Amino acid sequence: MKIGIDKIGFYVPSYYMDMRELATYRGIDPNKWTIGIGQEKMAVAPLTSDVVAMAANAAASILTPEDKASIDQVIVGTESGVDFSKSIATFVHEMLGIQPFAKAFEIKQACYGATAGLQMACDYVRLRPERKVLVIATDIARYGLNTGGEATQGAGAVAMLVSAMPRILAIDEKSYMHTNHQFDFWRPNHSEYALVDGQFSTKLYQDEFVTILEEATRHHPTLLDSLEAIVFHLPFTKMGRKALLAYEASGAPESHLSRWLSHYDQASYLNRMVGNIYTGSMFLSLLSLLAMDDSLQEGQRLGLFSYGSGAVAELIIGQLQPGFAAMIDKAAILAHLERREALTVERYETVFLSKVCEEDTPYQALESGYYLKKVVNHQRIYDYQQ
């Protein structure tokens, strides 16, 4: 029986910051950001597009009433939760009208959380093939204004419907994972922004990629030969290329690298236009590959490399299903990006520094969809704008 991703959708806020303009304003050579790390635009989230609203909008774009009646679990991976106790998933479950006899919960392990959710969803559906699971990755990456990490910020959500007989990607039962307790990126409870050792984190990411591929090869010597492409967790667009260079230095076959690199630009296009969305970055890269790479064919196998600082890494294997291309609306994806409004640096900084206040004065929706309307008695209230 095949289990995997039947539908995939995404949502990014209606604002973005052009990286060339921001770099120039900061007195930095724009090529350092556009070429050096590979970022062109950074999604910027207004208060109305918090992680709950983005999650609901991403999921609403793919779900039918029949789906909502068949979903037994809503799983959200995030490191941008709005509450230390209550999960984003409970908000989304109610907002979307998913059948009430379902689980809803949140997973945290840096950028790896949604991958854990996907694997849990697949395991659940293998035992209950008539049921479905909704998995959502939603995050707002924040490092602060005029900081070393500012260029690797972003915001967005990716939603996936997991079912039996999936129409996009069937997920293998066997995957390859590794845990390595490190402090490359973390955010203590008292800190508004994450703490990061940038050079160490980049090196650790590369080491984990090589370690995982070596472990996979030990178990399955021909596995890597079968992979047409690999999609990466991309906190910035060049991160996956750095991992491939590290793999090359370890003695990787040239045939692997040339094949995987031939798909890399297509698999990183959306990330280049959105920025870092933490738990959703790998899945945004998957969506980018599916939408932008016309050379993909049914039956081809993909590797999905997930990484969460701290650190947990996993390589998942999936196979493209017959008719997968019909499930991806490239025009709608590009239109979703094009609808966005470019911010000046001054307005970007104002939006970035804005904070949700305890007040009974509603916020105004910026576009159609779910949005944060107001906060009353420390409770977030959401609404839908037609």
C-alpha positions in Angstrom: 0.0 0.0 0.0 1.3 3.5 -0.9 1.1 6.2 1.7 2.2 9.8 1.3 1.5 13.4 0.2 -1.8 13.6 -1.6 -2.1 17.4 -1.7 0.3 20.3 -0.9 -0.4 24.0 -0.6 1.4 27.0 0.8 0.8 30.6 2.0 3.1 33.5 2.4 2.2 37.0 3.7 1.2 39.9 1.5 4.4 41.8 2.2 8.0 41.3 1.1 11.3 43.1 1.4 13.6 43.3 -1.7 17.0 42.1 -0.5 19.0 44.4 -2.8 17.2 47.4 -1.4 17.7 46.3 2.2 21.4 45.5 1.7 22.0 48.9 0.1 20.3 50.6 3.0 22.4 48.6 5.5 25.6 49.5 3.6 26.2 45.9 2.4 27.1 44.8 -1.1 23.8 43.4 -2.4 25.7 40.6 -4.1 26.6 39.3 -0.6 22.9 38.4 -0.1 21.6 37.8 -3.7 24.6 35.8 -4.8 26.4 34.9 -1.6 23.5 33.3 0.2 21.1 33.3 -2.8 18.2 35.4 -1.5 16.2 37.9 -3.6 13.1 38.6 -1.5 12.1 38.2 2.2 8.5 37.5 3.2 7.4 39.9 5.9 4.5 39.0 8.1 2.2 41.7 9.4 0.4 41.1 12.7 -2.7 39.9 11.0 -0.7 37.1 9.3 0.7 35.3 12.3 1.6 31.6 12.3 -2.0 30.5 13.0 -3.5 32.5 10.2 -0.8 31.4 7.8 -1.3 27.8 8.8 -5.1 28.0 8.2 -4.7 29.7 4.9 -2.2 27.2 3.6 -4.5 24.3 4.6 -7.6 26.0 3.3 -6.1 26.1 -0.1 -6.1 22.3 -0.5 -8.9 20.9 1.6 -12.4 19.9 0.5 -15.4 19.2 2.7 -14.7 15.5 2.1 -11.1 15.9 3.3 -12.3 17.6 6.5 -14.6 14.7 7.3 -11.8 12.2 6.8 -9.0 13.9 8.8 -8.2 12.3 12.1 -5.2 14.4 13.1 -4.0 18.0 12.7 -0.3 18.1 13.3 1.6 21.4 13.3 5.4 21.7 13.2 6.6 25.1 14.3 9.2 27.0 16.4 7.1 30.1 16.4 4.2 29.0 18.6 1.8 31.7 20.0 1.4 29.9 23.3 3.6 27.8 25.6 0.7 25.5 26.2 -2.1 25.7 23.6 -1.1 24.4 20.2 -1.6 26.1 16.8 -3.3 22.9 15.7 -6.3 23.5 17.9 -6.9 26.9 16.4 -6.6 25.5 12.9 -8.9 22.5 13.6 -11.7 24.9 14.6 -11.1 27.5 12.0 -11.3 25.0 9.1 -14.2 23.1 10.5 -12.4 19.7 10.6 -14.5 16.9 12.1 -14.5 17.1 15.9 -13.4 13.6 16.7 -9.8 14.2 15.7 -6.4 14.9 17.5 -4.7 18.3 17.2 -1.2 18.9 18.5 2.1 20.7 17.9 5.6 19.4 17.5 8.8 21.3 18.3 12.4 20.4 17.2 13.7 23.4 15.5 13.2 23.2 11.7 12.7 19.4 11.9 9.3 19.5 13.6 7.1 19.2 10.5 9.1 16.3 9.2 8.4 14.4 12.4 4.8 15.2 11.8 4.8 13.9 8.3 6.4 10.6 9.4 3.8 10.3 12.2 1.0 11.0 9.8 2.3 8.3 7.4 2.5 5.7 10.2 -1.0 6.5 11.3 -2.5 6.2 7.8 -0.7 2.9 7.1 -2.8 1.4 9.9 -6.0 3.3 8.9 -5.9 3.7 5.1 -9.4 5.1 5.0 -8.4 8.1 7.1 -6.3 11.2 6.5 -3.9 13.4 8.4 -3.3 17.2 7.9 0.3 18.2 8.5 1.3 21.9 8.6 4.6 23.7 8.9 4.2 27.3 9.8 6.9 29.8 11.0 8.2 33.3 11.2 12.0 33.5 11.2 13.2 36.4 13.2 16.7 37.4 14.1 16.3 41.2 14.6 16.9 44.3 12.6 20.4 45.0 11.3 21.8 41.7 12.7 23.9 39.0 11.1 20.9 36.8 10.6 18.6 39.5 9.2 19.1 38.3 5.6 17.9 34.8 6.5 14.5 35.8 7.8 11.2 35.0 6.2 7.6 33.8 6.9 5.2 31.3 5.5 3.3 28.0 5.9 3.1 24.7 3.9 0.2 22.3 4.4 0.2 18.7 3.3 -2.7 16.2 3.3 -1.4 12.6 4.0 -3.5 9.7 2.7 -3.4 6.3 1.2 -2.9 6.1 -2.5 -1.4 9.6 -2.6 -1.5 11.5 -5.9 1.8 13.4 -5.5 4.5 11.6 -3.5 4.5 8.1 -1.9 6.8 8.0 1.1 9.0 5.0 1.8 8.7 3.3 5.2 12.4 3.3 5.6 14.2 6.5 6.3 17.6 7.5 7.7 18.0 9.7 10.7 20.6 11.0 13.1 20.6 13.0 16.4 23.5 15.1 17.6 23.1 17.3 20.7 24.7 20.6 19.8 24.1 24.3 20.3 24.3 25.7 16.8 20.9 27.5 16.9 18.6 27.8 19.9 16.2 30.2 21.6 16.0 30.2 25.4 12.5 31.0 26.8 13.7 34.4 27.9 14.9 35.5 24.5 12.8 37.2 21.8 15.2 36.2 19.1 17.1 33.0 18.4 20.8 32.6 19.2 22.9 31.2 16.5 26.6 30.3 15.8 26.3 30.8 12.1 29.6 29.2 10.9 29.2 26.3 13.2 25.6 25.7 12.2 26.5 25.7 8.5 29.3 23.2 9.1 27.1 21.0 11.3 24.4 21.0 8.7 26.9 19.8 6.1 28.3 17.2 8.5 24.9 15.8 9.2 24.1 15.6 5.5 27.2 13.6 4.8 26.7 11.4 7.9 23.1 10.6 6.8 24.1 9.8 3.3 26.9 7.5 4.4 24.6 5.8 6.8 22.0 5.3 4.1 24.6 3.8 1.8 25.7 1.4 4.4 22.2 0.1 4.7 21.3 0.3 1.0 24.4 0.6 -1.2 22.4 1.5 -4.4 19.9 3.9 -2.8 21.6 7.1 -3.8 21.9 5.8 -7.4 18.1 5.7 -7.5 17.5 9.3 -6.5 16.8 11.7 -9.3 16.9 14.8 -7.1 17.3 15.8 -3.5 15.4 18.7 -1.9 16.9 20.4 1.1 16.0 22.3 4.2 17.0 25.8 3.0 17.3 28.5 5.7 19.0 30.3 2.8 19.1 29.1 -0.8 22.8 28.3 -1.0 22.8 26.0 2.1 22.0 22.9 0.1 24.8 23.6 -2.4 27.2 23.8 0.5 26.0 20.4 1.7 26.6 19.0 -1.8 30.1 20.4 -1.9 30.8 18.8 1.5 29.5 15.5 0.1 31.7 15.9 -2.9 34.7 16.4 -0.7 33.9 13.2 1.1 34.4 11.3 -2.1 30.9 11.2 -3.5 30.4 9.9 -7.1 30.3 12.6 -9.7 27.2 11.1 -11.3 25.2 11.8 -8.1 26.3 15.4 -7.8 25.7 16.3 -11.4 22.2 14.8 -11.4 21.2 16.4 -8.2 22.6 19.8 -9.1 20.7 19.7 -12.4 17.5 20.1 -10.4 18.8 22.5 -7.7 17.8 25.9 -9.1 14.2 24.8 -9.7 14.0 23.2 -6.2 15.2 26.4 -4.6 13.3 29.1 -6.6 10.5 29.6 -4.1 12.9 29.7 -1.2 14.8 32.4 -3.0 11.6 34.5 -3.3 10.3 33.8 0.3 13.3 33.4 2.6 13.6 31.1 5.7 10.4 29.6 7.0 12.0 27.2 9.4 9.9 24.0 9.6 8.4 24.6 6.2 11.7 25.3 4.3 12.3 21.8 3.0 8.6 21.4 2.0 8.7 24.7 0.2 11.7 23.4 -1.7 9.7 20.3 -2.5 6.9 22.4 -3.8 9.3 24.5 -5.8 10.8 21.4 -7.5 7.4 20.1 -8.4 6.2 23.4 -9.8 9.3 24.6 -11.5 11.0 21.5 -12.9 9.3 20.3 -16.1 11.8 17.5 -16.5 10.4 15.4 -13.6 8.7 12.2 -14.5 6.3 9.8 -12.8 8.1 7.0 -10.9 11.2 9.0 -10.2 12.5 8.9 -6.7 13.4 11.9 -4.6 15.4 12.4 -1.4 14.1 14.9 1.2 16.8 16.1 3.5 15.4 17.6 6.7 17.6 19.3 9.3 16.7 20.8 12.6 19.3 22.6 14.7 20.2 21.1 18.0 20.5 18.8 16.0 18.2 16.2 14.3 18.5 15.2 10.6 16.6 12.8 8.4 16.6 11.6 4.8 13.2 10.6 3.6 12.7 8.8 0.3 9.6 9.5 -1.9 8.4 8.4 -5.3 6.6 10.6 -7.7 3.1 9.3 -8.5 1.2 9.0 -11.8 -0.4 12.3 -12.6 1.5 14.2 -9.9 2.0 17.2 -12.2 -1.8 17.7 -12.4 -1.9 18.2 -8.6 0.5 21.2 -8.8 -0.9 24.5 -10.1 2.3 26.4 -11.1 0.3 29.5 -12.3 -1.5 29.8 -9.0 1.8 29.4 -7.1 3.4 32.2 -9.0 0.3 34.4 -8.8 0.4 33.9 -5.0 3.9 35.4 -5.0 3.2 38.2 -7.4 0.2 39.5 -5.4 2.6 40.7 -2.7 3.4 44.3 -1.9 7.0 45.5 -1.8 7.9 47.4 1.4 10.3 50.3 1.9 12.9 49.7 4.5 11.2 52.1 6.8 7.9 50.4 6.6 9.5 46.9 6.9 11.1 48.0 10.1 7.8 49.4 11.4 6.0 46.1 10.6 8.8 44.0 12.1 8.8 45.9 15.4 5.0 45.9 15.7 3.6 43.7 18.5 0.3 42.2 19.2 -1.4 44.1 22.0 -4.1 43.1 24.5 -6.9 45.2 23.3 -10.5 44.9 22.0 -9.9 47.0 18.9 -9.9 44.7 15.8 -7.2 44.7 13.2 -8.1 45.2 9.6 -7.6 42.3 7.1 -5.1 43.1 4.4 -6.5 40.5 1.9 -9.0 37.7 1.6 -8.4 34.7 3.9 -8.0 34.0 7.6 -6.4 36.7 9.7 -5.8 37.7 13.3 -8.7 40.0 14.2 -8.0 40.9 17.8 -6.8 39.8 21.2 -9.3 39.8 24.1 -8.4 38.6 27.6 -5.1 37.2 26.2 -7.1 35.1 23.7 -6.4 35.4 20.0 -9.5 35.8 17.9 -9.4 35.0 14.2 -11.8 35.8 11.3 -12.2 35.2 7.6 -12.2 38.0 5.0 -14.0 37.2 1.8 
